[in-house]
């Protein structure tokens, strides 16, 4: 049985929407639930039904794609589609799954879709974290090594507050410093032991020992406020024995 993934297209250009719809039609696992001309239409769709993948243009009237995405709580996997490459950094800062520069080919489109589906499947398989065997459980070390530029840092787990997805990099916030290794969020997650760290959002992994307060869909590390995604909350609380 083929898993079906519901897709939403938001683009003010009719030709661009038609191309994405045609590309989706070539992939049997994709189901286009709506095709919108602006962000406000897309917001209405997201509020009414489930969406797995959002193909989102950036330069749109009324509200641009990046500003719109900032307003969406627990967004689906987002693939930005735009003719302007200068938006790439801002797009990846929002943990976009991929960034397609118009005009893009079917094969490049398929690569982006595969990334989105892989992320969806990984989250479904283990909402809170990767399996303990994959997260270096039982090895006994209380530190890890990470290469940043030309240096290799030894990082003590107890000093790490949280890790945040940041495009092709990952921001690691520690007691005394913040580091930005050129590693994907998944690669960093695999280096952090599941006995100490827990995934609370698709863009955040936190150190359980650093938690000072949990309130609603927010967890606090000192004065730092971190969102708890709805797909992760139950597993997160269970991980804490709550």
C-alpha positions as CSV (number, residue, x, y, z in Angstrom):
1,X,0.0,0.0,0.0
2,X,1.4,3.4,-1.0
3,X,1.4,6.1,1.6
4,X,-0.3,9.3,0.4
5,X,0.9,12.7,1.4
6,X,-1.5,15.7,1.2
7,X,0.1,18.7,-0.5
8,X,-0.9,22.4,-0.6
9,X,0.4,24.8,-3.3
10,X,0.6,28.6,-2.6
11,X,1.8,30.7,-5.5
12,X,0.4,33.8,-7.2
13,X,1.6,32.8,-10.6
14,X,-0.9,30.5,-12.5
15,X,1.8,28.9,-14.6
16,X,3.9,28.1,-11.5
17,X,0.9,26.5,-9.9
18,X,0.2,24.4,-13.0
19,X,3.8,23.2,-13.2
20,X,3.8,22.1,-9.5
21,X,0.5,20.4,-9.9
22,X,1.7,18.6,-13.1
23,X,4.9,17.5,-11.2
24,X,2.8,16.2,-8.3
25,X,0.7,14.3,-10.8
26,X,3.8,12.3,-11.8
27,X,4.2,11.1,-8.2
28,X,1.5,8.7,-7.1
29,X,2.2,9.3,-3.4
30,X,1.3,13.0,-3.7
31,X,-2.2,14.3,-3.4
32,X,-2.8,18.0,-4.0
33,X,-5.6,19.1,-1.7
34,X,-5.6,22.8,-2.8
35,X,-3.8,25.3,-5.0
36,X,-3.9,28.9,-3.6
37,X,-3.0,32.3,-5.1
38,X,-1.9,33.9,-1.8
39,X,-0.9,33.2,1.7
40,X,-4.3,34.1,3.2
41,X,-6.0,31.4,1.1
42,X,-3.3,28.9,2.2
43,X,-3.8,29.8,5.8
44,X,-7.5,29.0,5.5
45,X,-6.7,25.6,4.0
46,X,-4.2,24.8,6.8
47,X,-6.8,25.7,9.4
48,X,-9.4,23.4,7.8
49,X,-7.5,20.2,6.9
50,X,-4.3,18.3,7.3
51,X,-1.4,19.1,5.0
52,X,1.8,17.1,4.9
53,X,3.8,19.2,2.4
54,X,3.5,22.9,1.6
55,X,4.9,24.2,-1.7
56,X,5.3,27.9,-0.9
57,X,6.2,30.8,-3.1
58,X,8.0,33.7,-1.4
59,X,7.2,36.8,-3.5
60,X,3.4,37.0,-3.2
61,X,1.0,39.9,-2.7
62,X,-0.6,40.8,0.6
63,X,1.8,38.6,2.6
64,X,5.0,37.1,1.4
65,X,5.8,33.4,2.0
66,X,8.5,33.9,4.6
67,X,6.3,36.3,6.7
68,X,3.4,33.9,6.3
69,X,5.3,30.9,7.5
70,X,6.3,32.7,10.7
71,X,2.6,32.9,11.6
72,X,2.0,29.2,11.1
73,X,2.1,27.1,14.3
74,X,3.5,23.6,13.7
75,X,3.7,24.0,9.9
76,X,3.9,21.0,7.6
77,X,7.1,20.2,5.7
78,X,7.8,23.4,3.6
79,X,9.4,23.5,0.2
80,X,9.9,27.1,-0.9
81,X,9.5,27.8,-4.6
82,X,10.8,31.2,-5.8
83,X,12.7,33.0,-8.6
84,X,14.8,34.9,-6.1
85,X,17.8,33.1,-4.7
86,X,18.6,35.9,-2.2
87,X,15.7,34.6,0.0
88,X,17.5,31.3,0.6
89,X,19.1,32.1,3.9
90,X,15.8,33.4,5.5
91,X,14.0,30.4,4.1
92,X,16.4,27.9,5.8
93,X,16.4,29.9,9.0
94,X,12.7,28.8,9.2
95,X,13.8,25.2,8.9
96,X,12.4,24.8,5.4
97,X,12.8,21.3,4.1
98,X,14.1,22.5,0.7
99,X,14.4,25.6,-1.6
100,X,13.5,25.3,-5.3
101,X,14.8,28.1,-7.5
102,X,12.5,28.7,-10.5
103,X,12.5,27.3,-13.1
104,X,13.2,23.9,-11.6
105,X,13.2,20.5,-13.2
106,X,11.1,17.5,-12.4
107,X,14.1,15.6,-11.1
108,X,15.1,18.5,-8.7
109,X,11.4,18.6,-7.6
110,X,11.6,14.9,-6.8
111,X,14.7,15.4,-4.7
112,X,12.9,18.0,-2.6
113,X,9.8,15.8,-2.2
114,X,12.0,12.9,-1.1
115,X,13.5,15.1,1.6
116,X,10.1,16.1,2.8
117,X,8.8,12.5,2.9
118,X,11.9,11.2,4.6
119,X,11.4,13.9,7.3
120,X,7.7,13.0,7.7
121,X,8.5,9.3,8.0
122,X,11.3,9.9,10.5
123,X,9.0,12.0,12.7
124,X,6.2,9.4,12.5
125,X,8.5,6.6,13.4
126,X,9.9,8.3,16.5
127,X,8.4,11.6,17.5
128,X,10.6,12.4,20.4
129,X,14.0,11.1,19.2
130,X,15.9,8.6,17.2
131,X,16.2,5.2,18.7
132,X,18.6,4.9,21.6
133,X,20.9,2.5,19.7
134,X,21.3,5.2,17.1
135,X,21.8,7.9,19.6
136,X,25.0,6.4,21.3
137,X,23.2,4.9,24.3
138,X,25.2,2.8,26.6
139,X,28.7,4.0,25.6
140,X,29.3,5.8,28.8
141,X,30.9,9.0,27.5
142,X,29.7,12.4,28.8
143,X,30.9,14.3,25.8
144,X,31.1,14.4,22.1
145,X,33.4,16.0,19.5
146,X,32.2,18.3,16.7
147,X,34.2,19.9,13.9
148,X,33.5,23.6,13.4
149,X,35.4,25.3,10.6
150,X,39.0,24.1,11.0
151,X,38.7,23.3,14.7
152,X,37.4,20.3,16.6
153,X,35.5,21.0,19.8
154,X,35.0,18.7,22.7
155,X,31.5,19.4,24.0
156,X,30.3,18.1,27.4
157,X,26.7,17.1,27.3
158,X,25.9,18.8,30.6
159,X,27.0,22.2,29.1
160,X,24.6,21.9,26.1
161,X,21.3,23.6,26.6
162,X,19.6,22.9,23.3
163,X,20.2,22.4,19.5
164,X,18.2,24.3,16.9
165,X,17.8,23.6,13.2
166,X,19.3,26.5,11.2
167,X,19.2,25.7,7.5
168,X,22.3,23.7,6.5
169,X,23.8,24.4,9.9
170,X,22.7,23.6,13.5
171,X,22.8,26.1,16.3
172,X,24.1,24.6,19.5
173,X,23.4,26.8,22.5
174,X,25.6,26.1,25.6
175,X,26.3,27.6,29.0
176,X,29.2,29.8,27.9
177,X,28.9,29.9,24.1
178,X,26.9,29.3,21.0
179,X,28.3,27.2,18.2
180,X,27.2,26.7,14.5
181,X,28.7,23.4,13.1
182,X,28.1,22.8,9.4
183,X,26.0,19.7,10.3
184,X,22.4,18.9,9.5
185,X,20.0,18.8,12.4
186,X,19.6,15.1,12.0
187,X,23.4,14.5,12.2
188,X,23.6,16.6,15.4
189,X,20.7,14.7,16.9
190,X,22.4,11.4,16.3
191,X,25.4,12.6,18.4
192,X,23.3,13.5,21.4
193,X,22.3,10.6,23.6
194,X,18.5,10.0,24.0
195,X,19.0,9.4,27.7
196,X,19.9,13.1,28.1
197,X,18.3,14.9,25.2
198,X,14.7,14.9,23.9
199,X,13.2,16.3,20.7
200,X,10.4,18.7,21.5
201,X,9.8,20.3,18.1
202,X,10.9,19.6,14.6
203,X,13.5,22.3,15.0
204,X,14.5,21.8,18.6
205,X,16.3,19.2,20.8
206,X,16.8,20.1,24.5
207,X,18.8,18.9,27.4
208,X,16.3,17.4,29.9
209,X,18.5,18.4,32.8
210,X,18.4,22.1,31.7
211,X,14.6,22.4,31.8
212,X,13.4,24.9,34.5
213,X,9.7,25.1,33.6
214,X,7.1,23.7,31.3
215,X,4.0,25.7,30.6
216,X,1.4,24.9,28.0
217,X,3.2,24.4,24.7
218,X,6.4,26.1,25.9
219,X,9.4,24.8,27.8
220,X,11.8,27.1,29.5
221,X,15.6,26.8,30.0
222,X,16.2,29.7,32.3
223,X,14.7,32.7,30.5
224,X,14.9,31.0,27.1
225,X,11.5,30.0,25.7
226,X,11.3,27.0,23.3
227,X,8.2,25.8,21.6
228,X,6.8,22.3,22.0
229,X,5.3,20.9,18.8
230,X,2.0,19.2,19.0
231,X,3.4,16.1,17.3
232,X,6.1,15.8,20.1
233,X,4.3,16.9,23.2
234,X,2.9,13.5,24.3
235,X,6.2,11.7,23.8
236,X,8.1,14.5,25.4
237,X,6.0,14.4,28.6
238,X,6.2,10.6,28.6
239,X,10.0,10.9,28.4
240,X,9.9,13.0,31.6
241,X,7.6,10.5,33.3
242,X,4.6,12.7,33.2
